[in-house]
Amino acid sequence: MAGARTGVTRRGFLGGALGTAIALGAGPTRPAAAQSRNSPGAIPWYRRAYRWGQTNITEKDPARYDIGWWREYWKRTETQAVIINAGGIVAYYPSKFPLHHRAEFLGGRDLFGELTKAAHDDGLFVMARMDSNRAAEDFFKTQPDWFAHDRDGKPYRAADKYVACINSPYYDEYLPGVLREIAGRSRPDGFTDNSWAGLGRDSICYCAHCERKFTAKSGKALPRQADWNDPAYRDWIMWSYARRIEVWELNNRTTRDAGGPDCIWAGMNSGSVTSQARSFRDLKEICRRADIMMLDHQRRDDDTGFQQNGDTGKRVHGLLGWDKVAPESMAMYQSGPGYYRVASKPAAEARMWMIAGIAGGIQPWWHHVGAYHEDRRMYRTAEPVMRWFKTNEQYLVNRHPVASVGLVWSQRNTDFFGRDEAPDRVDAPYTGFMHALVRARIPYLPVHADDIDETAGLTLLILPNLGALSDAQAASIRRFVQKGGSLIATGETGLYNEWGDPRPDFVLADLFACHRLGDPPRLRGAGSREGAGGGRGAFAPSPSGHTYLRLAPELRARVDGPKAGDEPPATGERHAVLHGFDETDILPFGGTLSSLQVDATATVPLTFVPAFPTYPPETSWMREPKSNIPGLILSERGRARVAYMPADIDRRYAREHLPDHASLLANIIRWASGQSIPLHVEGPGLVDCHLYEQPGRLILHMVNLTSEATWRAPVHELIRVGPFTVRIRRPQRVAARTARLLVSAAERPVTFQDGMGTIEIDSILDHELIVVE
Ligand SMILES: [Zn+2]
């Protein structure tokens, strides 16, 4: 585990011949589009397009699209690739398919063709934009069996449109025909589609195609309703995932066949694993196949913050490889709170979302809805970010992250442990750790639970309430610890198998140094709670009690306050995980815990204080001030340190944002990490730090999240923070005496001591990119 600290998967290594890749980045800014199609052996266009733009037009726009003005805008924003509306729900060219609905104001015009030619003439690449999962009533009446039906035979509808069934000839015959037509007419460089995955998980289709295909595959009838404990429903989930992969591959064969080997098809994906799960888009399997990842992930919410976009970039590249490109649609309109398609998003808010994504390896892609706006302020938002990106491009792509901490996730866990409560069971614990790591400026990487064996350089894995673990995943975690890697796990980690069926004990109970007592738990099958969107913010509410955690009294350092009864003050050093809590014997908790059988060799620095009344205040005293129920269990095996925390402090922190919870999580991470964390940043404010390396070069991207509206979108004003002292572990190859600051355009000396390089940074407004080489 010692040595290099670059958390890079084998995929990243194989795909990432770094020297070559960096040479690519220095290639021509606007290579002729024709080169991509006609030069065998050239670097394909989709690995050279770093700056993207999309004018996502309405049916009215053919009458008012000022192509000359937008060409100037492409130039001003240094755009290399554009996404142009072609067909699907609405056609922006005269399609030969009579039911392919033409835009109301299109007339006989070929707007898609005109725009594609203009972009190609300007040296830009073009992705034809499809939106393909629904159609108007005339289409439905002509081909009713191509559309999804509910259990009562009624068609699924979305507003006035009808939703096509992904198992019908609409996807197997009609759409490929449309793709071939568009590729043949206008020669776009590729295709993308933002609703390619069909009906989501909440709607089971009972059309004849689904019935026939599902029974042929599974030998079962379609499930009557959503029930995670029903084998037919489980088969339906897996079968539905497999169909999306089939569609991905079919569409790619179709467009390459019609448009040449580089004419790729790339359906859009979400930055939220829960959203991916709800629409059967398997992020890992898609990344295995994708040439480029088109992310439709346009804004933050208050609970996950800008930092979630940095997390998304690292998660996607962890699967895709760091040599591929992952542009993300970034709304220039106000997309929440409130939804105002033609009003400008506050510039500071839009800018920070872009920067946070770029810091995580995402490429910028401005997105306007409509080709004409009366709020013209939005046209100024993207330009400075796009220009800065171009100037510093070589440091922003083809780089490898440096981190010692892996935050483990799997979509399978989101599905079969999260079920209908994934925001609460899965997203909140993950997000709690993400926030705590960002707050502590500890670089980390999202790691897929299937990729643990292939991940090099990490010294600590965190399993945030990772309930569903397969035997194989558990075995790879065990191998990680056997090799000296440390582990933090919380809540119900490993208490279920990959189907969400309970295990009699934690599958990693030996590592956790404790065993479960009592009957195995059982996850609810269905329908217990609304998922994402239910309750406040991103996480569904879950019951809270008036409970606390007690800091182990035998480790209490001192008591400086009124004495309660005849309790003798304990003396002695407190455990490192309780650092900073000298003045308290309790921490707020809010959850509930039950007894565990703890190994004699383990340390229990936190125990549970059961609930007592909050109101009226006269009743608010602890009925049971002490218990033997553990809140945190620490153990060591060789070099490996293991923390198992039954208390869901990670989920609590995501929900309640108490600084004690963040400090406790950071303390545990630091204890488990030993000396392996490669970055230390001191200074005021909330700053998200991303560390990367390129040959002979270290790159630190610091994003200032300390705005006047950190707690709530949108940002009104940016606030400068600093000064900072940055210490970075020096790899062998980097021997610079000077660091360049590529936002403030300054240089700072680097002083080396004990293998760490120290740099002083005066202040950061929105972000700073520090290059040491
Ligand atoms: Zn169907």
Boltz pocket constraint, residues with backbone or C-beta under 6 A from the ligand:
constraints:
  - pocket:
      binder: B
      contacts: [[A, 147], [A, 148], [A, 149], [A, 165], [A, 166], [A, 167], [A, 168], [A, 205], [A, 206], [A, 207], [A, 208], [A, 209], [A, 210], [A, 211]]
      max_distance: 6.0
